[in-house]
Amino acid sequence: MSTPIVAPAASPAGRPQAVLDQIAASRAFAILRASDAGRFPAVTRVLWDVGLRSVEFTLTSRGALDALREAAAELPDGTSIGAGTVLSTDDADAAVQAGAQYLVTPTFDPEVVRHAHDRHIPIIAGAMTPTEILGAWKAGATAVKVFPAGSLGGPAYLASVRGPLPGVPMIPTGGIEVDDAGGYLRAGAVAVGIGGPLLGDAATPDGDLGALRERAERLMASVRDVRQAG
């Protein structure tokens, strides 16, 4: 049985709405996944500098917890960093102890969602169908990750699901290109999670951080366009 954990006093963990507000303010977050997480802190610094204020480190990346500790130690005000591919309560505890301010799961696991909810840890639970989405929300998810959004019909699917479930904050991820973000936001997404199409090769030892910056700037420009359009 996992023991209760207490988040550091300076961390937004324990304040789910505050973290959701931070993610919603950015309207987008980066999903970092690679064979090795050693370059994640450097990638994160580029993204924060561009204005993308929320980043997810996937736990399937080797060394993700160490990279998370490094990045969390230099976290600027108004930003958030989370742990993705959280598959168990042990994963959840280890991630928060390493500095994660929110958790992201690829599927709806009631045990993991309740574990996080009971400890006031923000959690974005993965779901695909309307039944799963509502189930995750009722179980205590801070928001629901609609995954894999790109394979489900894109913004049109999200808009259709939001029709009967307007009160559930939804964050589509999976198969979303940088230039697709605006369509999902206009369809009612709280924010959009983008992985490989944004990251490119930036997480590899010789990856192009300049190209990452250009993609991130393009993403944030599309977010601004949605804001300005009201």
N, C-alpha and C positions, 0 to 999 in steps of 0.2 A: 504494500500500500504506500502511495506517495505521501510524504509528509507535507503539511502546509508550508508555504513559502511566504516570506514577507519581502515586498519590493523595497528597494532603497528609497529613502524619504524624498530624494530629489527627482525620482523617476515618475513620469506620468502613469506608469503601471499602477493599477488600482483606481484609475480614473478613466474608465472606458470612453465616456462621452468626450473627454478632452482629447484623447488620442484620435477618435473618429473625426473630431472637428479639425484636427491638424491635417489628417489625410484628405478630408473634404476641402480644406483650404487650398491644398496643392492641386486637387482634382485628378492627380495621377501619382502613381508610385512605381518605382523600379523594382523588378524581381531579379535578383542576382543568383544565377546558378552556373556552376562550372565544376570541372573535375577537382579543382583546388581553389580554396577561398582566399588564398594569400594576398591577392590583389584587390579584394573587395573594399578594404578601407580607402585605397587610392581612387577606385572607381566612385565610391560614395562621396569623396571630397569634390570630385568634378561635378557630380549631380547636384550636390548641395549648393555649389558655387553658381550653378545655372539657375537655381531656384526650385529644383525638384526636392522637396523637403521630406519625403518619406521613402524609405528604402527597405526592402525585405531581403534578408540573407537566408537562402534555403539550406536546411540542415543536411541535405544529401550531398552538399559540397564539402569535400574533405577540409577539415580545419575551420569549419564555419563558426564554431563557438569561440575559438581564439580570435578570429577576425571580428566577430561581433563585440567581444570585449574591447578590442583596440578601437573600433569605430565608436562604440558607446562612450568611451572615455573622452572623446573630443567632440561630442554631440553639441552642435550650436543650438542656441535658443530657437524655439519655434519649429524644431525638426523632430522626427520620430524615426526609430529604427526597429524593425521587427524580425521575427524568425518565421520562415516558411517551411512547408512540408513537415509540419508538426503532426506526428502519427500516434503519439501516446502521451499519457500524463507525465511520464519520465522525461520525454522530449520537452514538454512544456516547462517543467521545473528547471531543467538544465538551461534552457534558453533564457528564461527570466533571470536566473542567477548570473548569466553571462552578460546581462544588460538589455535584453530585448524588452521593448515597451509594449509590444503587441504580438500576437501569435496568428498564424495563418495555416489552415489545414486544407488539404486537397479534396477531402471528402467530409461528409457530416458524420462525425463520431460523437454520439451523445455523451459518452463518458468524458471525452476530452473537453467538450464544450462546457459541461457542467463543472468540471474541475477548474477551468479557467474562470467561469462565471462566479463560482462560490468564493474564489480568491480575489475577485474584482480585477482580473487581468483581461484586458481587451482581447477579443478573439474574433477573427474573421473566418467563418466556417465555410468550407466549400460545399456547393450543392449544384444540382443540375435541373431537376424537375421542380414544378411548383410545390409538390408535396414535400420534397426535400428542403426547399427554400423556407417554407413556412415552418417545418419541423425544426430546422436549425435556429430560426428566429425565436420560436417558442421555448426552445431549450436554453436560451440565454446568450446566443451569439450577439456580439456588438454590431456586426454587419454580416452580410452573406456574400461570399465570393461565388459568382455565377461562372461555373467552369465546366467544360472548356467553351468559352463564349463564341470563339470564332467558328466552332463546329456546330453550334446550336442554331445558327441563323442570324448571328450578328446583332446589330442594334434593334432590328425588327423583333427578334425573340425577346430581348430585354424589355422592350416597350410592351409587348403582349403580356409578359408575366407581371409587369408592374401594374397592369390594369386592375386585376383583382387583389393585388398585394401592394398597394401604394405606400403603406407605412413601413415596409421593410427596406432598410438601406442596402442597396445592392452594388457590388463592385465586380464588374466583369473582368476576367483574365483568361488567358489561354488563346493563342492564335491571333492576337491583336497586333496589327502593325502600327507603327508610330502615327501614320496619317489617318488611322481609323479612330483615334481617340475621340475626336470631336463628335462623331456620329453617336458613339455610346453615351457621351455626356448629354447630348441633346435628347437622347432617348430616356434620360432620367437617372443615369448612373451617378452615384455619389462621387465616385472616382473610378479610374481605370488603371489596372495593373498590367504593365508591359515588361516582358522578359527579353528573350533572345533578339527580337527585332530592334530593341533599344540598346541592349548590351553589346551586340556584335562580338568582336574578338577582344574587347577591352579588358576582360578578366584574365586573359592569358599573359604570360610574362612579357611578351613583346607586342601586346595588343595596342591598338591605336586609340589613345585617350582623346586626341584631337577630334577624331571622327565621332567618338562617343559624345563629346561636347556639342558637336553640330547636330546630332540626332536629338539630343536632349533639348537643345534650344528650339528645334523645330516642333518638338512635342509641346513645350511650354508656350510657344507662339499659338498653337492650335487651341490650347486651353484658354489663353487670353481672348482669342476670337470668340469662343463660346461665351465667356463672361461678358464681353462687350455687347454681344448680341442679345444679352438678357435671358 
